[in-house]
Structures are given as structure tokens and as C-alpha cells.
Amino acid sequence: MRLLVDQVSNIRLMAVAPRGHRRDELSHEARPLVPPQRETGMMHLHLVDDARTHAAARQLTHYSSLREKTFEHLFLSQLGLELLARGVDFDVLHAEVDRHGYDVVIDADGIVRHIQLKVTNVGGARSDVSVNTKLANKPSGCIVWLIFDPATRSFSGIRWFGNRPGQPLPDTGLKIARHSRANADGVKGERPDHRVLAGSRFDRLEDIGHLADRLFGIMPDSQQAFLWSRLHADQPLAFSWMQELLDGDTRAIPEDVSWDNGGAALGRLLPGYRMLELISDEQPDTFLERQREGWRAAGAWPGDAITLWTTLFLETRADHVGANDTPTGVPHLDQLCRQLRSALIELANTDA
């Protein structure tokens, strides 16, 4: 893992006079060998042949490694808790050396992800990162860029660069990265196996759950646990039975559930846009229209519990913005609510 630092501060590497000379013969006052500057690459130190500065450099380098491992453990603990909440069995492997482009490997129910981690402090000016192209040789390789907030000691932002599970890393472009330190001639040499990846190519994710969605998708053996880990209630529940549903009792949904009798509120419990990312590459309006066409053709809504709940969510959004071309309370929406109830009960019985 690379710890990206926008500025190395509070370190002054002092000029040391040769033996037999006073320091003030070099200058009126001690000057740092390296002026303060904003880093544009990985953190590095400018060293001189002085025991005190070597000691300070070694101490900072050790601290940097400690911070990297601390961030890695924080990331893995948060992701691990999310996977446990979904009922997913997982294992974590670590790279001993940074030669092949990844820091950790996570195997979650057979889906293997090689992950390269990047960390920057919140408010930093970093706009790109250097990535190892060897990561593209690994199955489902991806890059996770974390934004750390020292005030809260947590990650305040998550950025993602990758593909769906089973697909390789997207093209990283042609811009070759350079070493952060120049050689004796003042030239920063190229790093042929590294590319500069702009921050604009990363997707900004909402939280660690959103990252777990991108990393592993929907686990086929734990759909109920996955669904219930996604449910949320940002406002007071509209119906008393909804709390029982949130606690895992699918039969709490009334048999006479309909669009006007709890169905619309049921749809709003699911973060449908994020769920749609997992089940389709279509835009929301395209997906919803395809679902409606299925109902018109067969007299029943197509799909499993996750698809039906996503459809119900999108119907609530269409109704909210006035994009529903039919009035509320009509039979096709009532039927969608009843089909979802039946699918959830069947799912609970299957996973029991």
C-alpha cells in the first residue's frame, strides 16, 4: 500500500559545517537542505550524510510503514464487518512484497479480489495516483482509494477503479509514471510498469457497503442476508409491521399489502439505485420500462426478490417525480407488492 502525503512537514534537515569550520561560515543562519514543497508523488525523504538526519529519516519511514498497516487493518475491519453482516464467509491474504501491484487478496465465497490500496488525507490536493500495471494480470484486480480524516480517525471517502467480479482491471492509460526522486543529473526516471491514473477515472462510493457491492456483487448463497444488510429507515416507519420486517420477519408484510397500503413505503426501504448497479447495466428508466413490458406481456412481474424490490423502489421514485404514466393504486402496482411479499417469504424459507 502506498501512503500518499500532500506535504511532509515539521522536518528540517540542517546543513552541517565541515570539521574545523563554524556553522555561521556557511550562512547567517541554518538553512534546510530541502525547501518545503508540496509532494506530487509517493512520500519520500531527502537524506544527507548526518547521523541526526538519518535517525529522523529512519523514524519517519518506520512511522509511515506503521500508518500504512494501520490503515490497512482499519479498511479490512470495516469491510469484514460488512461481509459478516451479509452472512459471507471470507479470507484475507497479504502480499509479502510490493512487486505485483496488489496489497491484499480477499476471497469472499469464491470471488477473489486482488486489491491495491491508496490512502490520502482529507483535503489533500492529490489529483492522481500511480498504479502498477501488473495488477491487470490478476483476476478481478482493482484499486481502492481511501480518504482518511485524522479528526474522526475514519475514512471520509472511498473511490473505486475496477470492473465487475471476474473481469480484469480496466485500461489504465498510457501516461507512464516517474520516480519521485531525481537522479544525479536532476532527471526523474520513468517507471515502465506504472501508470498515472487521474482521480476523475475513479467512481466515488457512498460507504463501505457500496464498496462491498462493487467488490463482490450479490452473494448467490445469502440473498436474504444481503438484502437485509442493505435495508435502511432514514425516517420514522410508516407502518408498525415494518420494524418486524427489518428484524427479519418477512411474514410481517400483510397479506393485503398494496401500493396504497404499505407497498410504496416498502419500496423506499431499499437503496434501489445501488441495487440496480448490481443486477443490470441499464439506466433506471430503461430497466423500469423493461420490467413494465414484462408485466404487460405476461400479466406478472419478472424477476426474483431482489429484482422485484428494485422495481418497486423505482416505481416509488417515478411516482415521486411525476414520471408514472398511470395513476397510483392501479392493479399492476398492487400486484407488484404482492409478488414481492411472496418472493421474500419464499427466500426466507429457502435460506432457513
Residue, then its C-alpha position, 0 to 999 in steps of 0.5 A: m500500500r502506498l501512503l500518499v502525503d500532500q506535504v511532509s512537514n515539521i522536518r528540517l534537515m540542517a546543513v552541517a559545517p565541515r570539521g574545523h569550520r563554524r556553522d555561521e561560515l556557511s550562512h547567517e543562519a541554518r538553512p534546510l537542505v530541502p525547501p518545503q514543497r508540496e509532494t506530487g508523488m509517493m512520500h519520500l525523504h531527502l537524506v544527507d550524510d548526518a547521523r541526526t538526519h538519518a535517525a529522523a529519516r529512519q523514524l519517519t519511514h518506520y512511522s509511515s510503514l506503521r500508518e500504512k498497516t494501520f490503515e490497512h487493518l482499519f479498511l479490512s475491519q470495516l469491510g469484514l464487518e460488512l461481509l459478516a453482516r451479509g452472512v459471507d464467509f471470507d479470507v484475507l491474504h497479504a502480499e509479502v512484497d510490493r512487486h505485483g501491484y496488489d496489497v491484499v487478496i480477499d476471497a469472499d465465497g469464491i470471488v477473489r479480489h486482488i486489491q491495491l490500496k491508496v490512502t490520502n488525507v482529507g483535503g489533500a490536493r492529490s489529483d492522481v495516483s500511480v498504479n502498477t500495471k501488473l495488477a491487470n494480470k490478476p483476476s478481478g484486480c482493482i484499486v481502492w482509494l481511501i480518504f482518511d480524516p485524522a479528526t474522526r480517525s475514519f475514512s471520509g471517502i472511498r473511490w473505486f477503479g475496477n470492473r465487475p467480479g471476474q473481469p480484469l482491471p480496466d485500461t489504465g492509460l498510457k501516461i507512464a509514471r516517474h520516480s519521485r526522486a531525481n537522479a544525479d543529473g536532476v532527471k526523474g526516471e520513468r517507471p515502465d510498469h506504472r501508470v498515472l491514473a487521474g482521480s476523475r477515472f475513479d467512481r466515488l462510493e457512498d460507504i463501505g457497503h457500496l464498496a462491498d457491492r462493487l467488490f463482490g456483487i450479490m452473494p448467490d448463497s445469502q440473498q436474504a442476508f444481503l438484502w437485509s444488510r442493505l435495508h435502511a429507515d432514514q425516517p420514522l416507519a410508516f407502518s408498525w409491521m415494518q420494524e418486524l420486517l427489518d428484524g427479519d420477519t418477512r411474514a410481517i408484510p400483510e397479506d393485503v399489502s398494496w401500493d396504497n397500503g404499505g407497498a410504496a413505503l416498502g419500496r423506499l426501504l431499499p437503496g434501489y439505485r445501488m441495487l440496480e448497479l448490481i443486477s443490470d447495466e441499464q439506466p433506471d428508466t430503461f430497466l423500469e420500462r423493461q420490467r413494465e413490458g414484462w408485466r404487460a406481456a405476461g400479466a406478472w412481474p419478472g424477476d426474483a426478490i431482489t429484482l422485484w424490490t428494485t422495481l418497486f423502489l423505482e416505481t416509488r421514485a417515478d411516482h415521486v417525480g411525476a414520471n408514472d404514466t398511470p395513476t397510483g393504486v392501479p392493479h399492476l402496482d398492487q400486484l407488484c407488492r404482492q409478488l414481492r411479499s411472496a418472493l421474500i417469504e419464499l427466500a426466507n424459507t429457502d435460506a432457513 
